[in-house]
Amino acid sequence: MRSLRVRSDRPSNPQAASALALAVPPALALAILALMTPPPVIAQQSAVNGEAREVEVTFSKDVAPILQASCQICHRPGSVGPMSLLTYHEVRRYASRARDLVSKRLMPPYHLDTGVGIQDVKGDWRLSDDEIETVVAWVDAGAPEGDPADLPTPIDWPNEQKWQLEDVLGPPDHVIKSKPFDVPAEGGDTWWRPRVPTGLNEDRMVMAFETRPSFPAGRQIVHHAIPRLLRLNEDGEYRRIQSLSEYAMGKIGEIVPRDAGRLLKANDMIEWDAHYYPMGYDVTGDQLELGIWFHEDGYEPEFDQDLRLYPLRGDIALRPGGTAMTQGFHRWDHPVRLDSYQPHGHVHLHAMSVQAVYPDGDVELISMVTDFDARWHHSYIYEDDVAPLLPTGTVVVLTGWYDNTAENELTPDPEIWYARGARTMDEMSHAWMAITHLTEEGYQRLVEERERKHATDGDDGNRN
């Protein structure tokens, strides 16, 4: 028995459960549009002398703390949100829209489905059910302001760009920059692939990476940026080893588990793969940055981890008003741990799932992203005690669904064809996965440790 994680509750929506099938008809790309439905409106109540009575939900007391904790990081002057949500009058203007987006779990923009697959992820942006119900109830009550004295103390948001992982890990130990690049105001997709040295004078083990564009211009013109690790081979040539990190709009970074590591050698090189798209203004000398956090000197991890792009195969021939589906199948010749998962596509990718087909034939839905939005990418980093442990011979199945119908508000024109390609207007089909490569002995030990923990916690011992 392989006790890998605590079994999730049964999916609340039967359509979500249908994603467990390996061969899914393309028509499901439309069916899954209905997966996310708003929760019912609630009336907050409290008990007084044994009787329930309604309690007014106000902006100052109930809604403002939610916005401060989960929304204002983006929705404030100088940040990436299209409007500021700092004051009552700013929020009141968008109350109905906020209700719609929050109830459908489209805001905050964190697309991991609830109720299916692994739910314990690091840095989860999603609002709780209670927070969603509070926002809905407030709007339905007419969006009352309440007593301004109940407002939380305002946050002094920094004006400068911060590393997203800085709040957890402190400032990075080392930063590697790309060579400068001039992006014109007009034109099409442009790629910039300079090579730069790491700047290290000794070999180091890395515990976290974060790639970021310049601020503020780079956050608009950078489609994606990937620092790829190059290492000298026996012939004295630099060869690509792996991707260290990947930036796409909204993404934070990669955190390596404590028992794993990624090695940077002093004579390694970084090859930047930067995809720029002009946005109507000139940007001179733009540079990308890779922030690196190291393990302490002398740290020797038990396992190695790497981050790679895992492709989904098949035609993405999106006819006018049409849909498509792709799949990818991946297997290792040794046991592995899946540490993180990030679907990647452009404006037509609507959903992507990752499943495990175990050697005994069992199938597990690991994660499902139903409402993918290319404007916000996330690397879903699993908590240490639930990251899937996959025995030798396990097949990981990636499935992507694409939508070129009028229901997809992001498609530029549902009346024309779209196909696979690298341009912004084309479509892509792959997932980023961080994999820790285990030994057979290490795999068995991790499984046994997890089984003991689950037994202590009262788990039923199921793999799922």
C-alpha positions in Angstrom: 0.0 0.0 0.0 1.4 3.4 -1.0 -0.1 6.0 1.4 0.7 9.2 -0.4 -1.7 11.8 1.0 -5.0 12.2 2.7 -8.0 11.5 0.5 -9.9 14.6 -0.7 -13.6 14.9 -0.3 -15.6 13.6 -3.2 -16.0 16.3 -5.9 -19.1 18.4 -5.4 -19.7 18.7 -9.1 -20.0 15.5 -11.2 -18.4 17.2 -14.2 -15.3 17.7 -12.2 -15.3 14.0 -11.4 -15.5 13.2 -15.1 -12.0 14.6 -15.5 -10.7 11.4 -14.0 -11.1 9.6 -17.3 -7.9 9.4 -19.4 -9.7 9.8 -22.8 -12.0 12.8 -22.5 -13.9 13.9 -25.6 -13.1 17.4 -26.9 -16.7 18.5 -26.3 -15.9 18.5 -22.6 -14.0 21.6 -23.2 -17.3 23.4 -23.3 -19.0 21.3 -20.6 -16.4 22.3 -18.0 -17.2 25.9 -18.6 -20.1 25.3 -16.1 -17.9 23.8 -13.4 -17.7 26.9 -11.2 -21.0 28.1 -9.8 -21.6 30.9 -7.3 -22.3 29.9 -3.7 -25.7 30.7 -2.3 -26.3 34.1 -0.8 -26.2 34.0 3.0 -27.6 36.1 5.8 -25.1 36.4 8.6 -26.8 35.6 11.9 -26.0 35.6 15.6 -27.8 34.0 18.5 -29.4 36.3 21.1 -31.3 34.7 24.0 -31.5 31.5 22.0 -33.0 33.2 18.9 -31.2 33.9 15.6 -31.2 37.5 14.2 -29.6 39.0 11.2 -26.3 40.9 11.7 -25.5 43.7 9.2 -22.4 43.0 7.1 -20.5 46.3 6.5 -17.5 47.4 4.5 -15.6 48.8 7.4 -15.9 45.8 9.8 -16.2 42.8 7.5 -15.2 43.5 3.9 -12.2 45.8 4.3 -10.1 43.3 6.2 -10.6 40.7 3.4 -9.6 43.2 0.7 -6.6 44.3 2.7 -5.4 40.7 3.2 -6.1 39.4 -0.3 -6.7 42.1 -2.9 -4.9 45.4 -2.2 -1.5 43.9 -3.0 -2.5 44.3 -6.6 -5.4 46.7 -6.4 -3.7 49.9 -5.3 -2.1 52.9 -7.1 1.1 51.9 -8.9 0.4 48.2 -8.8 -0.9 45.8 -11.5 -4.6 45.9 -10.7 -6.8 47.9 -13.0 -8.4 49.8 -10.2 -7.7 50.8 -6.6 -9.6 49.0 -3.8 -8.3 50.9 -0.8 -11.3 53.0 0.2 -15.0 52.4 0.6 -15.9 54.7 -2.2 -13.4 53.0 -4.6 -14.8 49.6 -3.7 -18.5 50.6 -3.8 -18.2 51.5 -7.4 -17.2 48.0 -8.4 -19.3 46.1 -5.8 -21.5 44.2 -8.3 -18.5 43.2 -10.4 -16.6 42.1 -7.3 -19.5 39.9 -6.2 -19.6 38.2 -9.5 -15.8 37.5 -9.7 -15.4 36.5 -6.1 -18.4 34.2 -6.0 -17.1 32.4 -9.1 -13.6 32.2 -7.6 -12.1 34.2 -10.4 -10.8 36.7 -8.0 -8.3 36.6 -6.4 -6.9 35.1 -9.6 -5.9 31.6 -8.3 -7.3 28.9 -10.5 -6.8 25.7 -8.7 -10.1 23.9 -8.5 -11.6 23.4 -5.0 -13.1 20.0 -4.0 -11.0 17.9 -6.3 -7.3 16.9 -6.1 -4.7 18.1 -3.7 -5.9 21.3 -1.9 -2.9 21.8 0.5 -0.6 24.2 -1.5 1.9 26.8 -0.3 1.0 30.4 -0.8 -2.7 29.7 -1.5 -4.4 33.0 -2.7 -8.0 31.6 -2.6 -10.6 33.1 -0.3 -12.3 30.9 2.2 -16.0 30.0 1.8 -16.8 32.3 4.7 -14.9 35.2 3.1 -16.7 34.7 -0.2 -20.1 34.5 1.6 -19.3 37.7 3.4 -18.5 39.6 0.2 -21.7 38.3 -1.4 -23.9 39.1 1.6 -22.4 42.6 1.7 -23.2 43.4 -1.9 -26.7 41.8 -1.7 -27.4 44.1 1.4 -26.7 47.2 -0.7 -23.0 47.5 0.1 -23.3 49.5 3.4 -20.3 51.4 4.6 -20.7 50.9 8.3 -18.8 52.8 11.0 -15.4 54.0 9.7 -14.0 53.5 13.2 -14.2 49.7 12.5 -11.7 50.0 9.6 -8.5 48.1 10.0 -5.3 50.1 10.2 -4.2 50.9 6.6 -1.1 49.1 5.3 1.8 51.2 4.3 2.3 49.6 0.9 5.9 50.0 -0.5 6.3 51.9 -3.7 9.3 50.0 -4.9 9.3 46.6 -6.4 9.8 43.8 -3.9 10.7 40.2 -4.4 7.6 38.1 -3.8 9.5 35.6 -1.7 11.1 38.2 0.4 8.4 38.2 3.1 9.2 34.5 3.7 12.9 34.2 3.0 14.2 37.7 3.3 16.1 39.4 0.4 17.8 37.1 -2.1 21.4 36.0 -1.5 22.3 36.5 -5.1 20.8 38.2 -8.2 21.6 37.5 -11.9 20.5 40.0 -14.5 20.0 39.6 -18.2 21.8 41.8 -20.7 19.8 45.0 -21.5 17.3 44.9 -24.4 15.5 47.7 -26.1 11.8 47.0 -26.7 10.1 49.3 -29.4 6.7 50.8 -29.0 5.3 49.0 -32.0 5.9 45.6 -33.6 5.3 41.9 -33.0 6.6 39.2 -30.7 10.3 39.4 -30.0 12.6 36.9 -28.3 15.8 37.8 -26.5 18.2 35.0 -25.5 21.5 36.4 -24.1 24.0 34.3 -22.1 25.4 35.6 -18.9 27.7 34.1 -16.2 26.2 33.3 -12.8 28.7 35.6 -11.0 29.4 32.9 -8.4 32.9 32.2 -7.1 32.0 28.8 -5.6 29.4 26.0 -6.1 26.2 26.5 -4.1 23.0 24.6 -3.3 19.8 26.6 -4.0 16.6 26.4 -2.0 14.5 29.0 -3.9 14.4 31.0 -7.2 12.3 33.9 -8.3 12.4 35.5 -11.8 10.9 38.9 -12.2 10.7 41.6 -15.0 11.6 45.2 -14.5 9.2 47.5 -12.8 6.9 49.0 -13.9 7.5 48.8 -17.7 8.6 45.2 -17.8 5.5 43.9 -16.1 3.6 45.0 -19.2 5.9 44.0 -22.0 7.3 40.6 -20.8 5.2 37.7 -21.9 7.5 35.2 -20.2 11.1 34.8 -19.1 13.0 31.6 -18.4 16.6 31.5 -17.0 18.0 28.2 -18.3 21.0 26.6 -16.7 24.0 25.8 -19.0 26.9 23.6 -17.8 30.2 22.6 -19.4 30.3 19.1 -20.7 33.3 16.8 -21.3 33.9 18.4 -24.7 34.1 21.9 -23.2 30.7 23.0 -24.6 27.9 24.6 -22.6 24.8 22.4 -22.7 21.4 23.1 -21.2 20.8 21.2 -18.0 17.3 22.5 -16.8 15.2 25.6 -16.3 15.9 27.3 -13.0 12.7 29.2 -12.9 10.0 30.7 -15.1 8.2 34.0 -15.0 4.8 34.5 -16.5 2.3 37.2 -15.4 1.2 36.6 -11.8 3.7 33.9 -10.9 5.8 34.1 -7.8 8.7 31.6 -7.9 10.0 28.2 -7.0 10.7 26.9 -3.5 12.8 23.7 -3.3 11.8 21.2 -0.5 14.2 21.0 2.4 15.4 17.5 1.6 16.2 18.4 -2.1 18.4 20.9 -3.8 19.5 22.3 -7.1 23.2 22.8 -7.6 24.7 25.9 -9.2 28.4 25.7 -10.2 30.7 28.7 -10.3 31.4 28.2 -14.0 27.8 27.7 -15.0 26.1 30.1 -17.4 22.5 31.4 -17.6 20.8 31.6 -21.0 17.8 33.9 -20.7 14.8 33.0 -22.8 12.7 36.2 -22.8 9.6 36.7 -24.8 8.7 40.4 -25.3 5.6 42.0 -26.8 5.4 45.8 -27.6 2.7 47.7 -25.7 2.7 51.1 -27.4 5.7 52.7 -25.6 9.5 52.5 -26.0 11.4 50.6 -23.2 15.1 51.2 -23.3 17.6 48.8 -21.7 15.1 46.4 -20.1 16.6 43.8 -17.9 15.2 40.7 -16.2 16.4 39.5 -12.8 16.8 36.1 -11.2 16.8 36.1 -7.4 18.4 33.2 -5.7 18.3 32.0 -2.1 21.0 29.5 -1.0 21.1 26.7 1.5 23.7 27.3 4.2 27.3 26.5 3.3 28.1 22.8 3.3 24.4 21.7 3.0 24.1 18.4 1.2 20.5 17.5 0.2 19.5 13.9 0.1 17.8 14.2 -3.3 18.1 16.3 -6.5 15.3 18.4 -7.9 14.8 19.9 -11.3 12.2 22.1 -13.1 11.2 21.1 -16.6 8.7 21.9 -19.3 6.6 18.8 -20.0 4.8 19.0 -23.4 1.3 18.0 -24.3 1.1 16.5 -27.8 -1.5 16.7 -30.5 -3.0 19.2 -32.9 -4.2 22.5 -31.5 -6.3 23.3 -34.7 -8.9 25.6 -33.3 -11.5 26.2 -36.0 -13.8 29.2 -35.7 -16.1 28.5 -32.8 -14.3 25.3 -32.1 -12.5 23.5 -29.3 -9.6 21.1 -29.0 -7.8 18.8 -26.5 -4.2 17.7 -26.1 -2.5 15.2 -23.8 1.0 14.4 -22.7 2.2 11.1 -21.0 5.4 11.1 -19.0 7.2 8.3 -17.0 10.4 8.0 -15.1 12.7 5.0 -14.6 12.9 5.7 -10.9 10.5 6.9 -8.1 9.9 10.7 -8.0 8.0 13.2 -6.0 5.9 15.8 -7.8 6.6 19.1 -5.9 4.8 21.6 -8.0 2.6 21.9 -11.1 1.9 24.9 -13.4 -0.2 24.7 -16.5 0.9 26.9 -19.3 -1.0 28.1 -22.4 -2.3 31.3 -24.0 -5.7 32.8 -24.3 -7.5 29.7 -25.6 -6.3 27.3 -22.9 -9.4 26.9 -20.7 -8.5 23.9 -18.4 -5.7 21.5 -17.7 -5.5 18.5 -15.4 -2.6 16.3 -14.1 -3.2 12.7 -13.2 -1.2 9.7 -12.1 -1.7 6.2 -13.4 0.0 3.9 -11.0 1.6 0.6 -11.9 -1.3 -1.3 -10.4 -3.8 0.5 -12.6 -5.2 2.9 -10.1 -5.8 6.5 -11.4 -5.5 9.6 -9.2 -6.5 13.2 -10.2 -3.7 15.2 -8.6 -4.8 18.7 -9.6 -7.4 20.3 -11.9 -7.4 23.9 -13.1 -10.8 24.6 -14.8 -10.8 28.3 -15.3 -7.2 28.9 -16.5 -6.5 32.6 -17.3 -3.3 33.4 -19.3 -3.1 36.8 -17.5 -2.3 35.0 -14.2 0.0 32.0 -14.0 0.6 30.1 -10.8 3.0 27.4 -9.8 1.0 25.3 -7.4 3.6 24.1 -4.8 2.3 21.2 -2.8 2.7 21.2 1.0 5.5 18.8 2.0 3.4 16.1 3.5 1.0 15.8 0.5 3.3 16.2 -2.5 2.6 13.0 -4.6 5.1 10.2 -4.2 5.1 8.3 -7.5 6.6 4.8 -7.6 8.7 3.6 -10.5 6.5 3.0 -13.5 3.9 5.6 -12.7 2.6 7.5 -15.8 1.8 11.2 -15.3 -1.0 12.3 -17.7 -1.5 15.9 -18.6 -4.7 16.9 -20.4 -5.5 20.4 -21.8 -8.7 21.8 -23.2 -8.9 24.8 -25.5 -11.8 27.1 -26.4 -12.2 29.3 -29.4 -15.9 30.0 -29.0 -17.7 33.3 -28.3 -18.0 32.2 -24.7 -14.3 32.7 -24.3 -14.0 36.4 -23.6 -10.2 36.3 -24.0 -10.1 35.0 -27.6 -9.2 37.8 -30.0 -11.6 36.7 -32.7 -13.6 33.4 -32.5 -14.3 33.7 -36.2 -10.8 32.8 -37.3 -8.5 29.7 -37.0 -5.7 29.4 -34.3 -2.9 26.8 -34.1 0.0 25.8 -32.0 2.9 28.3 -32.0 5.2 30.5 -30.0 3.6 33.9 -30.8 1.2 35.6 -28.4 -1.7 35.1 -30.8 -0.8 31.4 -31.2 -1.6 28.6 -28.6 0.7 26.6 -26.4 0.4 23.3 -24.6 2.7 22.3 -21.8 3.1 22.2 -18.0 5.9 23.1 -15.7 6.6 20.5 -13.1 9.3 20.5 -10.4 10.3 16.9 -9.8 12.4 15.5 -6.9 14.3 12.4 -8.1 14.2 9.7 -5.4 16.1 6.4 -4.8 14.1 3.3 -4.2 15.2 3.3 -0.5 14.3 7.0 -0.2 10.9 6.4 -1.7 10.1 3.6 0.7 11.2 5.6 3.7 9.1 8.7 2.7 6.1 6.4 2.2 6.5 4.8 5.6 7.0 8.2 7.3 3.8 9.5 5.7 1.9 6.4 6.6 2.9 6.8 10.2 1.9 10.5 10.2 -1.4 9.7 8.7 -2.0 6.9 11.2 -1.2 9.4 14.0 -3.5 12.0 12.5 -6.3 9.5 12.2 -6.2 9.2 8.4 -7.8 6.1 6.8 -4.6 5.1 5.1 -5.8 5.6 1.5 -3.4 6.8 -1.1 -5.7 9.5 -2.3 
